[in-house]
Amino acid sequence: MKKLSLIFGVSAVLLSDIMCAVVAYNYCALTWGGRYAGYGAPPATAFLYAVPYLIGIAVCAALALVFRKRAIKY
């Protein structure tokens, strides 16, 4: 159970790093597009890409805690 806890904990950290990269890239792309290409969406819509990542991070963190408590219990 300890290995599963570690795997889900590392997965949560990696997902948070990937989320930051994806949101930053899309924010920059939307900012550039609004200035030079005439996009209609504001750059703040890039933060909508964070929602699925936040759900995944929450699930991984919860599973890591559950497996950690089971490892400590036994």
N, C-alpha and C positions, 0 to 999 in steps of 0.2 A: 504494500500500500504506500510505502514511503516513496518508491520510485514513481508511482502514478502521481503523487502529490507534487513531486519535483517536476515531472513532465508538464503537468497542467500549469504550474507556476511559471515555468520558462515560456510556455506557450502564451500566457497572458502578457508577459513582458515583450515578447517578440511581436505580438499583435499590436501592442501599444506603439512600438517603434514603427511598424509598417503603417499604422493609422496616421501617425504624424507625417510620414513621408507622402502618403497619398493625398492627404488634405492640403498640405503645403504646396504640392505640385499643382493640384487643381485650383487652388486659390490664386497662384501665380498665373496659371493659364487663363483663368477668368478675368483677372486684372488686366492682363495684356490684351485679351480679346475685347474687353470693354473699351479700352483706349484706342486700339488700332484696327480691330476687325469689326467693330460695331455690334458686339454681342449684346443681347438684351437683358441677360440675367446678371444680377449683382454678384460680386465676388463672394459675398457671405453665403451663397448657396453651396459653396464647396464644403461647408461644414455638415451638410446632409450626408456626405460620404462617411462621416464619422459614426453615424448611428449603427450600422451593422457591426462595425469593429467594436464599438462600446458594448454591444450585446454579447459578442464573442468573448471580450475581456471579462465581462461580469460572469459569464458561464464558466470560463476557465478558472477564474479566481474562486468561485464558489465550489467547484469540484476539487480544486487543490485544498481548500479548507476542509471539505468533507473527508477526503482521503487522508489528510493529515490527522484529523481527530480520530479516525478509525485506526490509524497506525499507532497512535499514542495509547488508545484504549486497549489494544491487544498486546 
